[in-house]
Each structure stands twice: as structure tokens, then as C-alpha cells.
């Protein structure tokens, strides 16, 4: 690559992508110190110096029906980003997860003869496997984060690499249990339940009320238990407070600190998603819940072919965390799964041990540095020094 001041377009569409995008941009600066970055992201990417044309706040709806109300905004975002790619000014386009839009942007990159690097593969092993052909045509290199994906892609002729999952670097709570409970204002001797309703508005609206109802059921059995809810950067705290109302359970709201909650809680009630894998890496027992619009679920049930919906279970290859979906998501069902663990310390320790084994499957630390080095080599930059020595 000849340009001493390269420009990169980086696109993330949700909170986890914003986190990965900021880490990757940070690592890329080691190879391209004069580079400029722009695209779509959130607070973390902006702090890393990425000029964002759009924020992720309105991009995270899940499901066919749920996303319909945001179609005009999504079209506006796509048109702007596709025009940017067509301008020919970028050394590369870096797409992070978010396949509904990012695969279309990958096609734009191919048309503009601009290298496209895709971090976190679409789940083609679960549904719409035909997308592999498009990925092979449009994407220069696919960086997968689940170990079984690499061979699948390579067999299909896709340049794919498994360099580890970024969570092995990012999931690192800073506080001890005593420090966390002091900061949270909680009592160390009481059973603690973490409530994680997701990072999207529609998830919070559909899941938080039933999570709170489950909390009441749990408190009937364990009167002195306590609840804590880490609020994602992509979610206005006012939205959470509106749903909690008078908050009779006394749920403590925390700005961020999800990893500290996962590490110190006795049990988690958690929306199915990437957070379940983070919790698994920290060994916290959980129940996974998810609800979609009935039409969206009807379509998904006929298309998705996986034994589990939970990422932590998919990586583990077994059901280490119970899953409740659609009509199974009731306060009584959630509470029953929680009480089964909260009332049996021996069972809790056994589940925690099984969850911690998931980490062994996700690679060694230094993931984003290895990804940045791979991108640099593909673009002809000097990537001969050891990326493992980079700090985050």
C-alpha cells in the first residue's frame, strides 16, 4: 500500500460491534499511525478517533417485523455508506458483524475494487448457507471468531482465518468481589442476581418486564436476594427506568460494568446474544431468554437449523445454560431455573466449572493485534513485528 495517510471505512451496527471496532482501530494504528477512520459506530469507536456518519442507536432492531419501522433510516445509512465506498478514497473497508447491511456493503466494495475485510462471520452455518458464495466473491478475507467456522469457509474457497475470539482480551473484570460489592452498594453475603435484558430497545421492551416479574418470584423464595442491572452504552438509562417504574425490587442500575456483574453475580437472567458468551467466560450460571415478534419467530423457526440459540451453548457444544424461547419465557419458568441454582451451591459450582471450559476453545489473548497484522500484510504494509506485544 503506497498511501502514507490511508483512509479506512469501518462499519459496526450494534454495541458489541462498536466495542470490537474500537479495539481493531486501536490495533490498526500500530501499523498505520497516520491513518484516518470513518464509518458507523458508537461511543467507543468515536473515542478511538473514528468519524461516524451515523450512530448505532437506531440500527439494532432484530427480526423481520421489528426492523420494518426503521427501514427508511437503514436505507439512508446504506446509501451514504455505499457512496463513500464508491468514491474510491479508501484503502480498505472493514465490516464488523451486522450482516444484513454489511454484506451489501461488501458488494459495494467489490464493485469499487476496494479490499473488504469482514470481522465476525454471518452465521451461515445456522441459516442461508448460500451466502458463502457471495462472501467468496465480495470479501478479501473473513475473520471468524468461532473455531468451527474456519474449516467450513476454507472448504468453500473463502479466505478465512480463525485468530481467536476478542472476548478473551475484552472480558477482564477489574474489581474483586469485595470491591465490586462496595462500588455497587450491595451486601456481599446476599444472593445476587444480574439482569441483562440486551442492548437493543426492542429487546428491553419485550424482555425486561418478564425479567422483573421473575425477580418477584425469586424474592418470594429468597427474601433477602438483591438485583443489579448493567446499562449498555447504547441504551438510554431513562428507557430502563421507565420500565422499572417504582422499582419495588430495588434493582441497582449501573452504567456499564457488565463484566463485573457477570463475575460477581450468583446467577444471571440474560437475553440470548454475545453477552452469554461473555458470561460463560466468567463462569456465571445463567438462564438465556429470547422473544421475537410471532411472525419473525415463525419465519426463523423454519430457516434456522442449530441445536441451540445461545452462543455459549453453541461454542460449548452442549447445553451448559438453559434456554427459554417465545412462549417458554414466563416469570415462573425463569424463576424456576434461577432457584434451581441459587438454592444449590454444589450445582452452581459444577455449572460454573463447565462454563469456564468454554474459554479453552476461543484462542489466546492478542486477537485484535493478530487481525490487524493480517489486514496490514494483505495491504502490503510491514507487519513483521510481534503483534502479541501490543497493549489495548
N, C-alpha and C positions, 0 to 999 in steps of 0.2 A: 504494500500500500504506500503510495507516494505522498499523499497529502499529509503535511506535518500538523494540520489542525483539522482532523476529521470530525464529521458530524454523524451522530448515531440517532436513529429514531427508536425509542423504547416504548412499548405499549403493554400496560397491565390494566386489568379490568376490575379487580377486586382487592380487598385488603391484603390477602396473602400474597398476591402478585406484586402489590406495592412494596411489601417487605422484601421479597426476593429481588425485585427490580433495583431497590436501593443498594442491596448487598452486591449485586452484579455490577452496577455502575461504579461503586466504590472499588471493586477489584479491577475493572477495566481501566481505571485511571492510572494504575500502576504501569500499564503498557502504553496508554495513550494520554499522557499528562496534559496535553493541550486540547483534548477533545471537547466537543460541545454535545450535550444530550438534550433531546426534547421528545415530546410524545404525549402519552396519557398515563396518569398515575395519581398518587395521593400524597399525604403529608411527608412520608418517609422519602419518597423519590425527590420531592421538592427540596427537602433538607440536604439531599445529596447533590443538588445543583441541576436537577432536570427541569427544564422549562415545560410545564404541562399546558397543553391547549385545552384539555378537559380534565375534570376531576373524576374519580371513580365512584363518587357517591350515588349517581343515578344509573350506574352500569351493572349493578349486581343482582338484578332480579333473576330468579331461577324458574324455569318452566315455560312451556308454550303459552299458557294463558297469562301467567304473571308478567311476562315481558311485553305483552301487547300494548299496554299503556305507555311504554317507553320507546316504541318503535320510531316515532319522529325524531327523538333525541339521538337514538342509536344511528339513524340514517345520517343525521347531521355530523356526528362524530366520524362515521366511516368516510363520508365524502371529504371532510377536511384532511383526515389522515391519508387517504388514498391520493389526494392532490399533493400532499407533502412528499409522498414516496415517488410519485411521477415526476417531481421536479428534478430528480437526478442528483441532488446535492448530498445524499447520504452515503457514507462508506459502507453501512450495513443497517438492516432493520432487525431489531431484536424483539421478539414477541414472547410474552410470558403468559402461559396458560391461556385461559379465556378463548377457547377455540371457535366459538360461534362467529366472532368478529375477526379474530387473529388469523384464521385460515384464509379468509377473504383478503386480508391484508398481505398474507404470504403470496397470494396470486398476483396482487399488485406489484409486489417486489420482484417477482419473476418477470413480469411484463416490462418493468423498468430496468431489468438486468442489474438489480441491486441484491447483493447477498442477503439471504434471510436465515437468521438463526432463531430456533424455536426452543424455549426452555419450558419444560413440563409438557409432556405429550398429551394430546387429546386422548381420552380413554377409548381408543379404537378396539381394545380387547373386550370392552363391555358392549359396545354397540356401534353400528355404522363402520364396520371394518373396511368398507370400500374407500374410506378417506385416505387409506395408506397410499393408494395410487397418486392422489393429489399431493400428498406430503412428499412423496418421492420426486415429484415433478417440480414443486414450488419451493421446497426448503433445502437450503445448503446443508445444514446439519441440525439434527434433532437431539437435544439433550434430555434424556429420560431420567426420571428420579425414582422409578421402581425397578428393582433388579431384573424382573422377568421380562420387561419391555424391550431391552436391548436386542436379545436374540430374535424376538418376533419381528422387529423392524429390519434388522440386518438380513434376515431371511427373505424379506420383501424387497430388498435392494435399496433401503433407505440408509443414508449415512447417519447412524445413531450411536450415541455414546451414553453409557451409564457411568457417571463420575461421582455418584453419591447423592443423597438427599440433603438439601440445605438445612433441614431441621437438625441434623447432627451438629451443626455450628450454632444455629439460632436458638435452640431450646436449651437455655442455660440460665436457670433462675439465680438471682444474685444473693438472695437472702436465706438465712437459716430459718427453721420453723419458728423459733422464738422471735427473731427479727420480723418475720412476716406477720405474725400474730400481733405483735406490738404496733407495727405500722398500720395494720388493718383494723386495729381496735377490737380484736376478737379474744376470746378466752381460750388459752391453749388446751385446757382439759375437756373441752366440749367437742362433740362430733360436729364436723364442719362439712357442709355440702356446697359445692360450687355449681352455679347455674350459668350455663353458656348457651344463649339462645341463637348464636350466629352473628354474622357481621353484615347481614342484609336486612333492609327494612321489612320485606315480606316474611322473612324467617322469624323476626321478632314478633310481628303481628300474629303469626299463626302458632308459634311455639311458646312464647313467654307466658301467656295466660295459663296454659295447661301445666307448665313447669311450676308456676306459683301455686296452682291448685295441688299439685303433687307435694309441694313443700308443706302445705297444711296437713296433708295425710301423714307425712313423715313426722311432723311435730306431735301429732296425736300419740304416736308410739314412742317418740324420743323427745320429751317436752323441752329439754334444755339444748337441743341442737341449734346450730347457727348457720346462716346462709350468706354467701358472698357472690357478687356478680361483677366480673371484669368487663368494662365497657370498651368495645373496639373503637379505634380511632375513626373508623368510617361511619360510626353511628352516633347521632346526637344524643347526649345523655337525657335530654328532655323527652325523647321518644320512649326511653326506658321508664322514666318517672311517670309519664302519662299512663303507661300500662300497669305500673305498680300501685298507683293511686295512693291511698293512705299507708300502704306498705305495712300491713299488720305483722308480717313475718320479720320485720326489721332487717331486710336484706341490705347488706352493705354494698354500695356501688363504688367501684374502683376504676380510675382512668387507666386503662391498660392493665399491666401486671397479671396477664392471663397465666403466664408460666409459673409465677409464684403461687397463684391459686391452685393450679394443677398439681404442683409439687406438694403443697401442704394440706390440701383437702383430703378428707377421708373418702369422698365419693363425688362424682360429677354427674349432673344431668346435662347432656350436651347435644347440640344439633350435629347431625352427621355432616362431615366435611373434613377439611385438612386438620382442624383442631383436634380431632380424635386421634390422629397420629401423633401430634404433639403431646397429648395427654398420655398416650401409650409409652412414649419415650421417657416420660417421667414416672411411669408405673402407677398411675392413679386409676383405680377401678371406676367404671362409668356405665351408664346406660345411654345408648345412641337413639335419638328420636328424629323422625322427619315426617313432614306432611306437605303434600303438594295439592294444588287445585285438582279436584277429581278428574277432570278431562286430561290434565297433564299426566297424572298418575296412570290413567287408563292407557295412554299412548306409551309412556315409559315402560310399563309392565310388559308390553308386547315387544319392545325393542331391546331393552337391556337384558343381557344374559350374563349375570355374575352370581356367584353363590352368596355374596354379602353386599350390602350397600356401604358399610363402614370401611374407610380407608385402613384403619388399624387392623381390622379383621382380614382384609384383602392381603395386606403385607404379611400378617402372621400366618395366613393360610388356614386359619381356624377361627371359631367364634370365641374370642377372648373377651368380648364386650357384647352384652345382649343388645339386639336391635328391635325397635318398635317403629312400625311404619303405618301411616294412614289411620285406619280405624283402631289399630292397636294402641295409638297414642292417647292414653287416658291417664288421668291423675292416679287412679288405682293401680294400673299396670306399672307406671313409672315408680311409684312409691314401693310397690312390692319388690321390684328389682333392687332399689336402693336399700331397703330394710334387710334384704337377704344378706347384703354385705356389711352394712353398718352394725348389725347385731352379732356378727360372727368374725372376730378379729383373725382367726386362723384362716378362714376362707378369704378374707381381704388380703392377707399376706401372700396366699397362694396365687390369687389373680394378679396381684402386683408383680410377682416374680415372672409370670408368663408374659405380661405386658413388656417388662424390661428386656426380654429376649428379642423383641422386635428391633431394637437398636442395632443388633449384630448384623441385620440384613441390609442396612442402609448406608454402608460405606464409612470411610474415615473422615475426620474433620478436614477443612480446607476445600470444600466443594466448590464454592463460587470462584476461588482462585484458580482451580483447575479448569472450570468452564471458561473463565476469562482468558486463560492461557491458550485453550483450544481455539477460541474465536480469534485471538491475536495471530496464532500460527496460520489459520485459514486465510487471514487477510494479509499475510506476508510480513507481519511485524516480528520483531525479535522477542521470542518467548522462551529463551534458553535458560533463564534463571528459575530458581525453585519457587513455585507459587505457594508451597506449604509454609514459607516463611512470612507470607503476608499476614498482616493483622486486619481485623474487621473493625 
